[in-house]
Amino acid sequence: MKLALAEAKKALAKGEIPIGAVVVCHDTVVARAHNMTETLTDVTAHAEMQAITAAANTLGGKYLTDCTLYVTVEPCTMCAGAIGWAQVPRIVYGATDEKRGYNLYAPRALHPKATTTGGILEEECRLLMQDFFRSKR
């Protein structure tokens, strides 16, 4: 999760919403990414989407069945759907997203056998988001 937080801080430095993601496969980091929606002018360029694409390119296949995704904030419905289609078996996130998180809108979007763990470095992940949005108001 610390690597995902480092990615989130890269996003923050670029004026992006500070969310970072890392994909690990067999104890090896295969992808690192952060939000790039402003940079790419693309509403789908969330950290998780960027990380899934990078991991699939690195591993040479669309299914990430031996991987764990670490992300600083609970995935949204769009990202949860992509995580499900990529068949990621384990998702670890920091802060819960009570407004747009997949658990609220699409709790079954992930692969049926996927496991999730939330609350990892939660306070640090949450404060990064809160500080960002406070600075915008």
Secondary structure, DSSP 8 states (H G I E B T S, - for coil): -HHHHHHHHHHHHTTS---EEEEEETTEEEEEEE--HHHHT-TT--HHHHHHHHHHHHHTSS--TTEEEEEEE--BHHHHHHHHHTT--EEEEEE--TTTBHHHH-TT-S-TT-EEE--TTHHHHHHHHHHHHHHH-
